[in-house]
Amino acid sequence: QVQLVESGGGLVQAGGSLRLSCTVSRNIFSINAMGWYRQAPGEQRELVASRTRFGAINYINSVKGRFTISADIGKDTVYLQMNSLKPEDTAVYYCAAGDLPYPSEYWGQGTQVTVSS
């Protein structure tokens, strides 16, 4: 069993930044891929960014150039740096672990990100 604990959500004005953290209970290099998903009210959950154990990264188009996924292997932690935030980024953000193309075997509890206009 793998446990994921997210932190770092909150309320921010449009144009601001937040960094989400996801601490994993297992060596993240042993996990094929990590991902950050988000789900807005009334919307389907979408994969925002993913990172393989070897560092290959993908983003959805709407966050390219604004969000950065990274990992600290020594701390077993994955980050999502979110810059130039927009109101449409408002959602609950979830960290997940598993296999590509949609790592989803293990999930964190979610953290709320709210961007005000």
C-alpha positions in Angstrom: 0.0 0.0 0.0 1.3 3.5 -0.9 0.1 6.6 1.0 0.1 10.0 -0.5 -0.3 13.2 1.5 -0.8 16.5 -0.3 -0.3 20.0 1.1 0.0 23.6 -0.2 -3.4 24.4 -1.5 -5.2 27.6 -0.6 -6.7 30.9 -1.8 -4.8 33.1 -4.1 -5.5 36.0 -6.4 -5.3 35.7 -10.2 -1.8 36.0 -11.3 -0.4 34.5 -8.1 1.5 31.3 -7.3 1.1 28.2 -5.2 3.2 25.2 -4.7 1.6 21.9 -4.0 3.5 19.1 -2.3 2.8 15.3 -2.3 4.8 13.2 0.1 4.8 9.5 -0.7 5.2 6.6 1.8 7.4 4.7 -0.6 10.6 5.5 -2.6 9.1 7.4 -5.6 11.8 6.1 -7.9 10.2 2.7 -7.4 6.9 4.1 -8.8 6.5 4.2 -12.6 4.8 7.6 -12.7 3.4 10.3 -10.5 0.6 12.6 -11.5 -1.3 15.7 -10.5 -5.0 15.7 -11.3 -7.6 18.3 -10.7 -11.4 18.3 -10.5 -13.5 21.4 -10.6 -17.2 21.4 -9.5 -19.3 19.7 -12.1 -16.3 18.7 -14.2 -14.5 15.5 -14.8 -11.2 14.9 -13.1 -8.3 15.6 -15.5 -4.6 14.8 -15.4 -2.8 18.1 -15.3 0.8 16.9 -15.2 2.7 13.7 -15.0 6.3 12.6 -14.4 7.8 9.2 -14.9 10.4 7.7 -12.6 13.0 8.6 -15.2 11.9 12.3 -15.4 9.8 12.3 -18.6 7.1 15.0 -18.1 3.8 15.9 -19.7 1.3 18.7 -19.2 -2.1 19.5 -20.5 -2.0 22.4 -22.9 -3.9 24.8 -20.6 -1.1 24.7 -18.0 2.0 24.6 -20.2 4.4 27.4 -19.4 2.7 28.1 -16.1 2.9 24.8 -14.1 5.9 22.8 -13.3 6.0 19.2 -11.9 9.2 18.2 -10.1 10.4 15.6 -7.7 12.8 15.4 -4.8 13.8 11.7 -4.8 15.5 12.0 -1.5 12.4 13.3 0.2 10.0 11.1 -1.7 8.1 14.2 -2.5 6.5 15.5 -5.8 5.7 19.1 -6.3 3.5 21.1 -8.6 4.6 24.7 -8.9 1.7 26.8 -10.2 2.4 30.3 -11.5 0.2 32.9 -13.2 -2.8 31.2 -11.8 -6.2 31.9 -13.4 -9.7 31.5 -11.9 -10.3 28.5 -14.2 -7.5 26.7 -12.3 -9.8 26.6 -9.3 -10.3 22.9 -8.4 -9.4 20.2 -5.9 -6.0 18.9 -6.8 -5.0 15.3 -6.3 -1.7 13.6 -6.3 -1.7 10.1 -7.7 0.8 7.3 -8.3 0.8 4.3 -10.7 1.4 3.5 -14.4 1.2 5.6 -17.5 -0.7 7.0 -19.3 -2.9 7.8 -16.3 -1.2 7.1 -13.0 -4.1 6.3 -10.7 -3.4 3.3 -8.6 -3.0 5.3 -5.4 -4.5 8.7 -4.5 -4.0 11.4 -2.1 -6.8 13.1 -0.2 -6.9 16.2 -2.4 -6.2 19.8 -1.6 -8.4 22.8 -2.6 -7.0 25.5 -4.8 -9.1 28.6 -5.2 -8.1 31.4 -7.5 -10.1 34.7 -7.2 -10.5 37.2 -10.0 
